[in-house]
Amino acid sequence: MARIQVSRQARDPGPAAWDAILPPAPVFPGLEDDQLADWLVIGAGFAGLAAARRLRQLHPTASITVLEGRRIAAGPAGRNSGFMIDLPHNLASDDYAGGLEADRIQTAMNRSAISFARDAAGDYGMAREAFAVCGKTNVAASEKGVRHNLSYAEHLGTLGEPHQLLDGSQMREMCGSDYYRGGLYTPGTAMLQPALFVRGMAAGLAAQGVRILESSPVVELNRAAGLWTAKTAGGSVQAPAVVLAVNGHAESFGFFKQRLMHVCLYASMTRALSEDEQRRLGGDPIWAFTPADPMGTTVRKISGTGGTRIIVRNRFTWNPDRSADETRLKAFGKAHEKTFRARFAMLNGVEMEYCWGGFLCLSRNNVAAFGEVDEGLFSACCQNGLGAARGTVSGMLAAELASGNDSDHLRYMLRQPQPSRLPPEPIASIGANAVLRWGEFKAGAEL
């Protein structure tokens, strides 16, 4: 008999702003009784909802239950910056590039995730605001950033991937700011309003007969007589097969201990811009920027439900206990104000309405925590900071693995090593904090 006590519950600092700017969401019920299901998915983020959709495709008449510990879109998926990136995006690299063959495979897998999400958005009637393939731009604010972009562009050329280098005037025309010296546009990234997308996925699955239960954190997971039992404060769900789609929270379930790195990344979002402020800013109605240096600042301009707003995201903290200090959130909120002013001085008087943090789960060797971790228990965790694309892929493939399916992508995932073991504490924390602070220092103007 397997018996797992969940050691801690997930917590994130600050509000899930993407969810907060939307109208109130319909409430899904919590678990208040003891149930049976053919399939259980724990976690209703990108990975969990992708797993549930793939299970519904493979098993049209099966009973499928999804347990989410918080409200739908209140967790990491609703705190994500909304980039579903198709191309190589290795956060441990200076310019995002990796090895050619690995990058080709990862690109194909990312594009399968985008295709899967595109079909879901269409099937579930989501607005274009929730999901749109409109590309993104790697932005450079320094000569070093320009060099990073040139290096990455060369790598993309070798891969045969379309891209366009932009100069400072083209960047100014796009975003209204003269802060950037150049950019590298790639057309294949899908941009999400992540909370709207996750809400749409949950609602669409519920309409297909998938039982979505929110505000129901799992406190215990046991296996006996061929059935897993997930217990919450209000009830339990029994199922012969479980997909664990909780990203770094897998460690709280006792898996991949001392193999997962928990990093909190922080963001702020302005209030809605007035029409006059939008005219002063100029540029395109929407755009999406990733930094040429991975430790730099991500910036988005959105326009839709909740108004026209600008989001900035930067600053990392190492949080091995998966909890973040609220006082740091205030300090980073002030840093975001400074970041915003440096880029958009014409918007003097525009305040940040929201500031929040969200946890990334990384592995030292940049692999997922994926596979059958116990009989009938399948992990789709550790997305290495790319939750939208890699989370969707992991969820899809975990559902296929649990169903006995086979594919080139699944075989590739199963060939990957497990996440590498971390050094013991306090060595891991000392080393990680030094790497993060040095990386931010080197980012310079890109931060």
KOLLUM-937810 format. One record per residue (C-alpha): residue in three letters; x, y, z. Coordinates in steps of 0.1 Angstrom, whole numbers, padded with zeros to 4 digits, always signed. Each point is the difference from the previous one (the first is absolute). Layout:
! KOLLUM-937810
AlaXYZ
...
END
This chain:
! KOLLUM-937810
Met+0000+0000+0000
Ala+0013+0035-0010
Arg-0008+0028+0024
Ile+0010+0036-0007
Gln-0007+0028+0024
Val+0002+0034-0018
Ser+0026+0020+0019
Arg-0012+0035-0009
Gln-0025+0019-0020
Ala+0008+0023-0028
Arg+0002+0038+0006
Asp+0009+0029-0022
Pro+0006+0036+0010
Gly-0024+0027-0012
Pro-0031-0002-0021
Ala-0004-0019-0033
Ala-0004+0032-0020
Trp-0009-0016-0033
Asp-0030-0015+0018
Ala-0008+0031+0020
Ile-0005+0022-0031
Leu-0027-0024-0013
Pro-0036-0001+0011
Pro-0007-0024+0028
Ala+0003-0036-0011
Pro-0027-0026+0004
Val+0007-0021+0031
Phe+0007-0037-0004
Pro-0010-0021+0030
Gly+0024-0013+0026
Leu+0004-0037+0009
Glu-0025-0007+0027
Asp-0005-0038-0002
Asp+0017-0033-0010
Gln+0001-0007-0037
Leu+0012-0025-0026
Ala+0015+0009-0033
Asp+0018-0017-0029
Trp+0026+0027-0001
Leu+0011+0026+0025
Val+0021+0031-0008
Ile+0015+0019+0029
Gly+0006+0037-0010
Ala-0020+0022-0024
Gly+0028+0020-0016
Phe+0013-0003-0035
Ala+0013-0036+0005
Gly-0031-0012+0019
Leu-0026+0014-0023
Ala+0020-0013-0031
Ala+0001-0034+0016
Ala-0037+0001+0006
Arg-0008+0010-0035
Arg+0023-0027-0015
Leu-0016-0026+0023
Arg-0034+0011-0012
Gln+0012-0003-0037
Leu+0013-0035+0007
His-0028-0012+0023
Pro-0032+0017-0012
Thr-0023-0018+0025
Ala+0023-0002+0030
Ser-0006+0018+0033
Ile+0028+0026+0005
Thr+0004+0022+0031
Val+0023+0029+0004
Leu+0009+0012+0035
Glu+0014+0036+0004
Gly+0012+0012+0034
Arg-0009+0037-0007
Arg-0025+0018-0022
Ile+0006-0006-0037
Ala+0026+0025-0013
Ala+0010+0011+0034
Gly+0032-0021+0001
Pro+0031+0001-0022
Ala-0019-0002-0033
Gly-0018+0032+0008
Arg+0033+0016+0009
Asn+0018-0011-0032
Ser+0010+0028-0024
Gly-0019-0018-0028
Phe+0028-0008-0025
Met-0006-0035-0016
Ile+0033+0000-0018
Asp+0007-0023-0029
Leu+0038+0005-0004
Pro+0029-0011+0023
His-0001+0021+0032
Asn+0026-0014+0024
Leu+0000+0023+0030
Ala+0035-0013+0010
Ser+0015+0012-0033
Asp+0013+0035-0007
Asp-0021+0003-0032
Tyr-0027-0028+0005
Ala+0017-0024-0025
Gly+0009-0036+0008
Gly+0013-0029-0022
Leu-0014-0001-0035
Glu-0016-0035+0001
Ala-0015+0006+0035
Asp-0013+0034-0011
Arg-0016-0015-0031
Ile-0018-0026+0021
Gln-0011+0025+0026
Thr-0013+0024-0026
Ala-0021-0028-0015
Met-0014-0009+0034
Asn-0007+0037+0008
Arg-0019+0003-0033
Ser-0020-0031+0008
Ala-0010+0018+0033
Ile-0010+0031-0019
Ser-0020-0020-0025
Phe-0017-0018+0029
Ala-0008+0033+0017
Arg-0012+0016-0032
Asp-0025-0029-0005
Ala-0012+0003+0035
Ala-0005+0037-0003
Gly-0021-0006-0031
Asp-0019-0029+0014
Tyr-0009+0019+0032
Gly-0008+0033-0017
Met+0027+0021+0016
Ala+0005+0036-0010
Arg+0031+0009-0020
Glu+0012+0019+0031
Ala+0004-0034+0018
Phe+0021-0016-0027
Ala+0016+0014-0032
Val+0031-0009-0020
Cys+0015+0034-0005
Gly+0037-0004+0007
Lys+0023+0017+0025
Thr+0031+0021-0001
Asn+0033-0005+0018
Val+0010+0036+0009
Ala+0034+0014+0005
Ala+0007+0031+0020
Ser+0039-0002-0001
Glu+0027-0009-0024
Lys+0004-0033+0019
Gly-0037-0007-0005
Val+0004+0007-0037
Arg+0028-0025-0002
His-0022-0026+0018
Asn-0027+0006-0026
Leu+0025-0004-0029
Ser+0013-0032+0015
Tyr-0035-0014+0005
Ala-0010+0012-0035
Glu+0029-0020-0014
His-0011-0030+0019
Leu-0035+0004-0013
Gly+0014+0003-0036
Thr+0018-0033+0005
Leu-0033-0016+0011
Gly-0018+0015-0030
Glu-0023+0020+0022
Pro-0016+0033-0013
His+0011+0031+0019
Gln+0004+0037-0005
Leu+0026+0023+0015
Leu-0014+0035+0009
Asp+0019+0032+0006
Gly-0006+0027+0026
Ser-0024+0020-0021
Gln-0021-0031-0008
Met-0002-0008+0037
Arg-0011+0036+0007
Glu-0027-0003-0026
Met-0012-0032+0016
Cys-0001+0009+0036
Gly+0003+0039+0002
Ser+0032-0001+0020
Asp+0036+0008-0010
Tyr+0014-0022+0027
Tyr+0009-0029-0023
Arg+0028-0001-0024
Gly-0013-0030-0019
Gly-0022-0030-0001
Leu-0003-0035-0014
Tyr-0036-0009-0011
Thr-0011-0036-0004
Pro-0036-0007-0012
Gly-0009-0033+0016
Thr-0006+0008+0037
Ala-0036-0002+0012
Met-0009+0028+0024
Leu-0025-0008+0027
Gln-0020+0019+0025
Pro+0009-0029+0023
Ala-0029+0003+0025
Leu-0025+0003-0028
Phe+0015-0030-0018
Val+0000-0022+0031
Arg-0035+0010+0009
Gly-0011-0008-0036
Met+0017-0034+0002
Ala-0017-0009+0033
Ala-0034+0011-0013
Gly+0004-0018-0032
Leu+0010-0032+0017
Ala-0029+0002+0024
Ala-0023+0003-0030
Gln+0015-0033-0012
Gly-0008-0018+0032
Val+0033+0004+0018
Arg-0006+0007+0037
Ile+0019+0031+0011
Leu+0004+0004+0037
Glu+0017+0031+0013
Ser+0011+0013+0035
Ser+0007-0036+0009
Pro+0037-0005+0008
Val+0011-0037+0003
Val+0014-0007+0035
Glu+0006-0038-0004
Leu+0005-0024-0029
Asn-0002-0037+0006
Arg+0000-0032-0022
Ala-0016-0032+0010
Ala-0017-0029-0018
Gly+0009+0016-0034
Leu-0017+0033+0007
Trp+0015+0034+0009
Thr-0019+0021+0026
Ala+0005+0037+0000
Lys-0013+0015+0033
Thr-0009+0036+0006
Ala-0016+0018+0030
Gly-0034-0006-0015
Gly+0001-0035-0015
Ser+0020-0023-0022
Val+0003-0012-0036
Gln+0009-0036-0009
Ala+0015-0008-0034
Pro+0022-0027-0015
Ala+0022+0025-0017
Val+0011+0035+0010
Val+0018+0028-0019
Leu+0020+0022+0024
Ala+0002+0035-0016
Val+0012+0022+0028
Asn+0034+0012-0014
Gly+0023+0007+0029
His-0026-0011+0025
Ala+0009-0036-0009
Glu+0026+0003+0027
Ser-0028+0005+0026
Phe-0013-0034-0011
Gly+0034-0016+0007
Phe+0013-0002-0035
Phe+0032+0013-0016
Lys+0014+0011+0034
Gln+0032+0021-0002
Arg-0004+0000-0038
Leu-0023+0030-0006
Met+0010+0036+0001
His-0027+0024+0012
Val+0004+0036-0012
Cys-0025+0028+0005
Leu-0003+0026-0029
Tyr-0018+0033+0006
Ala-0022+0022-0022
Ser-0021+0032+0001
Met-0029+0012-0021
Thr-0011+0036-0005
Arg-0035+0013+0004
Ala-0019+0003-0032
Leu+0014+0028-0022
Ser-0023+0029-0009
Glu-0006+0009-0037
Asp+0023+0030+0004
Glu+0028-0022+0015
Gln-0004-0025-0028
Arg+0004+0028-0026
Arg+0031+0013+0019
Leu+0015-0035-0001
Gly-0008-0007-0036
Gly+0013-0032-0016
Asp-0020-0032-0008
Pro-0031-0010+0020
Ile+0017-0031+0014
Trp+0035-0013+0001
Ala+0021-0025+0020
Phe+0037+0003+0009
Thr+0024-0025+0015
Pro+0034+0013+0010
Ala+0031-0008-0021
Asp+0016-0010+0032
Pro-0021-0027+0018
Met+0006+0018+0034
Gly-0015+0032-0014
Thr-0035+0015-0001
Thr-0030-0014-0018
Val-0025+0026-0011
Arg-0035-0003-0015
Lys-0026+0025-0012
Ile-0035-0015+0001
Ser-0033+0014-0012
Gly-0033-0017+0008
Thr-0021-0010+0030
Gly+0013+0023+0028
Gly+0012+0027-0023
Thr+0034+0008-0016
Arg+0028-0008+0025
Ile+0038-0006+0001
Ile+0015-0028+0019
Val+0037-0002+0011
Arg+0016-0031+0014
Asn+0035-0004+0015
Arg+0019-0009+0032
Phe+0005-0036+0012
Thr+0003-0014+0035
Trp+0011-0035+0011
Asn-0027-0015+0021
Pro+0008-0037+0008
Asp-0029-0001+0025
Arg-0024+0012-0027
Ser-0012+0030+0020
Ala+0008+0037-0008
Asp+0005+0030+0023
Glu-0028+0026-0004
Thr+0025+0028+0009
Arg+0021-0010-0030
Leu-0031+0004-0021
Lys-0003+0036+0010
Ala+0036+0007-0007
Phe-0002-0016-0034
Gly-0032+0020-0007
Lys+0021+0031+0004
Ala+0027-0014-0023
His-0027-0007-0026
Glu-0011+0037+0002
Lys+0035+0010-0008
Thr+0002-0025-0029
Phe-0032+0014-0013
Arg+0010+0036+0002
Ala+0033-0007-0017
Arg-0019-0013-0030
Phe-0031+0021-0001
Ala+0008+0035+0014
Met-0029+0014-0020
Leu-0024-0019+0023
Asn+0010+0020+0031
Gly-0029-0004+0025
Val-0009-0035-0011
Glu+0001-0022+0031
Met+0004-0037+0005
Glu-0033-0015+0011
Tyr+0012-0035+0007
Cys+0032-0016+0011
Trp+0004-0038+0004
Gly+0024-0029+0000
Gly-0002-0035-0016
Phe+0021-0030+0005
Leu+0021-0016-0027
Cys+0012-0036+0003
Leu+0034-0007-0017
Ser+0024-0029-0001
Arg+0038+0003-0003
Asn+0000-0020-0032
Asn-0031+0017-0015
Val-0021-0031-0001
Ala-0036-0006+0011
Ala-0010-0021+0031
Phe-0020-0023-0023
Gly-0011-0036+0000
Glu-0016-0028+0020
Val+0013+0007+0036
Asp-0021-0028+0016
Glu-0023-0026-0014
Gly-0029+0020-0016
Leu+0014+0034+0010
Phe+0014+0021-0028
Ser+0019+0033+0005
Ala-0002+0030-0023
Cys+0021+0024+0020
Cys+0030+0023-0002
Gln-0006+0023-0030
Asn+0034+0018+0003
Gly-0016+0035+0000
Leu-0021-0006-0032
Gly-0033-0011+0015
Ala-0023+0009-0029
Ala+0018-0021-0027
Arg+0019-0026+0020
Gly-0028-0004+0025
Thr-0025-0007-0028
Val+0024-0025-0016
Ser+0006-0018+0033
Gly-0037-0003+0007
Met-0008-0013-0035
Leu+0028-0026+0001
Ala-0008-0011+0036
Ala-0035-0007-0011
Glu+0013-0020-0030
Leu+0025-0019+0022
Ala-0028-0009+0025
Ser-0022-0012-0028
Gly+0027-0022-0015
Asn+0004+0020-0032
Asp+0033+0005-0018
Ser+0015+0029-0020
Asp+0034+0014-0010
His-0004+0028+0025
Leu-0010-0023+0028
Arg+0030-0023-0007
Tyr+0023+0031+0001
Met-0014+0011+0033
Leu+0005-0034+0015
Arg+0036-0002-0013
Gln+0009+0032+0020
Pro+0018-0004+0033
Gln-0016+0009+0033
Pro+0007+0034+0014
Ser+0035+0002+0014
Arg+0005-0001+0038
Leu+0007+0034+0016
Pro+0029+0007+0023
Pro-0009-0002+0037
Glu-0010+0031+0020
Pro+0013+0025+0007
Ile+0022-0004-0031
Ala-0029-0001-0024
Ser-0015+0033+0013
Ile+0033+0018+0002
Gly+0009-0011-0036
Ala-0035+0007-0014
Asn-0002+0035+0016
Ala+0034+0009-0013
Val-0009-0012-0035
Leu-0033+0020+0000
Arg+0016+0032+0013
Trp+0029-0002-0024
Gly-0023-0007-0029
Glu-0021+0031+0009
Phe+0031+0021+0003
Lys+0013-0011-0034
Ala-0034+0006-0016
Gly+0007+0038+0004
Ala-0024+0021-0021
Glu-0019-0032-0010
Leu-0013+0000+0036
END
